[in-house]
Amino acid sequence: MKLWEKGIDPEPAIIEFTAGKDRETDLVLTKWDIIGSMAHAIMLADVGLISDDEKNGLLKSLHALLKLDEAGSLVIEKDMEDIHSQIEKELSAVLGATGKKIHTGRSRNDQVLVDIRLRTREEIDNLSLLIQRLFNSFQSLSEKHKEVLLPGYTHMQPAMVSSFGLWFGAYAESLADDIVILAGSRAINNQNPLGTAAGYGTTLPINRQLTSDLLEFDNILFNSAYASLSRGKIEMSVASALASVAQTLARFSMDICLYMSAEFRFIDFPDELVTGSSIMPQKRNPDVFELIRGRANIIQTLPGQIASVVSNLPSGYNRDLQLLKNLIFNAFDDLSECIKIMILMLDNIKIKTNITANPLYNTIFSTEEVNRLVRQGIPFRDAYKVVAEMVKNSSFSKTTLADYVHEGSVGNLCNKEIADLFAKRMESFRNMSAAELADKMMKYATK
Ligand code: ARG
């Protein structure tokens, strides 16, 4: 059955091609399609487009479908195009004419927009919690190892004194920035498109504020034509946030691969967490981080992929937009898997102490020696030349670590300040399960 059937049998190959992967992909939208329909039914009754009895019937049936979905028993049948068609068919099968009223004042275009936005909100909120766990791992490693020095590099050459505290702490602060972008994408996403119908509104007297409140959107997405344009824009903003997190993961993974190599050996992992070679008996490989790096790098191409689908579409609904669902929801899965495994690895990371005792890193203390002379009153450029000469004729020997006191330096990591920033930014997220929202909707079922 097609929702748009008008007496002509559609060619099956066309249906197959246009449905594409939706029969699987849309399953991640099922519960949200049901929740969106519950809000819509409550609103239709409120404005008098359906009776209270009809609303009660719809809510009861939708709730039963939600339970079916929770049990994993709601499938999109072979001759259904998508989840929206399936749910409407189920409602009509149970409720007859009442079921057929659910689509009053609504199009699949605003319906899918609602579903995507509700699902995306859930994904964003879940992701924020995972990022918080990773942030905490980085911060506690930073605190734990704040005294352990590392060579810091520029141009991949030993440059200045760093520490495990500074290194781990850097990735924590990077995540603190990533969640600003994630919070921004949440704000763009959390607006109600329901009621914009096919993109041009409806002549029926619907109440958009009511569905907005019921679904806990921040506000109405006002302009009906913009609602269609916003599909692709939400995905783009979310993709930017995911790409930003992915960049943090990829760069940390690159550091790990480098620092675990025989030439560095700054860090290591227990044998159970590294992989071997089928031919070389000695190998202990950081495959986990290579795969995080690769997968995170693919996620960083997501904004480009979305732009390539959306950039030159005309306004109004275009079927190309359907392709975005897989891209964005797969990216959430990929990123979450990468974060979880990274947390496991960090829980078990081993770090080497005394790295900077190696004469190889002698010169990383030379800038400090320059500063020591500066504090005796020697102009910086002259002091620089004195120390450069010592380095050149190999007479420079390491000074002891001088005080680093300013904010964000080896001696003053400001982890607490970064944690405060992070906590403040986390306030933008709020976990709201479908079950919670469904319970709220069911209170509108009257006797
Ligand atoms: N599967 C479609 C999508 O994701 C649902 C909307 C269909 N709307 C339409 N006008 N054909 O975009």
Residues whose N, C-alpha, C, O or C-beta is under 5 A from the ligand:
A	BS01	LIG	D82 R108 N109 V112 L321 Q322
